Amino acid sequence: MGGVVNHQIGAFAICGIEKDYSVGRDLAGAAGRWYFGDNQSPLQAHRFDSQAHLRLSNDQLIEQGIIIGGDADSVCRGIARWEQAGVDTLLLMLGAGNTTHEQVMRGLDILGDKVIPKFK
């Protein structure tokens, strides 16, 4: 309609990040499971496609690229996977589920200090 071709590709991913890999991984896993149906939303009665995600371990969710989580290094690897797939704009959802404001703010600090500087 607009007559302009846009060759950019954007995506979003659930993310949890902490200084300690296992804490960030578990934070991302809990947020991902909440997003994929581990919540009380009436919509869950009609969702069938994401139920398999609820049975995966946190490590499997990260390894399969379903969520991005862990420490700064593992989050960088997760972002790089999306970049290699051709995504040039990636929105990270840090506040999904029961993630606290303090966890989000710590995550933003780590992203700003350790992750974003590694990407252009």
N, C-alpha and C positions, 0 to 999 in steps of 0.2 A: 504494500500500500504506500509506504513512504518513499519508494524508489531508491532507497539506499541499502546496500548490502552491509550487514554487520558481521564480521568474521570473528567476533569475540564469543567465548563460551564461559558461562558462569555456572557455579554450583554452590551448594551449602553443605556443611557437614557438622554433625554433633561433635563437640570437642571438650575434653577435660585435660587440664594441664596443671601440674604441680612440680616442685623441685624433685620430689621422689617419684620415680617411674610408677611403682605399684599404686601409689595414692592417686596419681593422675589417671592411670589406666582404669582403676575402679570407679573413679568419679565419672569418667567418660562412659564406661560401661553402664552404670546406673542411669545416667542421663539418656543414653541411647535406648536402653530397654524401656524407660518411661515414654520416650518419643514413639517407639515402635509398638506400644500397646500396654505396657505395664502401668496402667493408670485407670481411673474410674470414669473416664469419658464415655458417654452413651454411644459414641462413634465406634467403640471397640467391638460392639456386637455385630458390626458390619464389615470389619476388617479381617481378611484372611491372609493377605499377602505377606504381612510382616511377622506373623506368629513364629516362623522358623527362626527369626533373629533373636527371639527371646530365649531360645534354647542354647545359643552359642555362648562360649566363655568370653570374658573380656578380651583375652589375648586373640581369640578367633575373630571377634568383631574388628579389632585393630588390623590383624593380618589380612583380612578380607577387604579392608578399606571401607567398611561400613561406618565406622567412627574413627576419629583421630584422637589419640590420647596418650598419656604417659608424662614423660618429662620433655624438656625442650628438644632434645635430640630426636626422640621418637615422633614428636609432633612435626618436626622439620621433615623427617622421612615420609610421614603421612601426607604432608602438603606437597612434597616433591612428586609423590605418586600421581596426585591430581594434575600437577603441572605437566608431567610427562604424558598424561592422557589428553592434553590440549586445553585444559581449563586455565584461563588467564585471570579470572576473578573468582576467588573462593571466600565465601562468607562462613565464618566459624560461629556456631551457636554454643556459647559457653554457659548460658543460663537455663538449660532445659531441666525439667523435672524438679527434683528437690535440691538442686545446687543452690548454695547460699550466696548471698551478696558478697560476703567476704571471699568465698572461693572464686567467684567471678572476678573480683578485683585483683586477687593474687594472680589469677590466670592472665589477666590483661597485662599486668606488670611483667610477667615472664615472657609473654608474647612480644611485648614491646622491647624488652631488653635482649632476649636471646633468640627469638624466632624471626620476626619481621626483618631485622637487619640482614639476614641471610638470603632474602628474596628481593627482587627488584619490582 
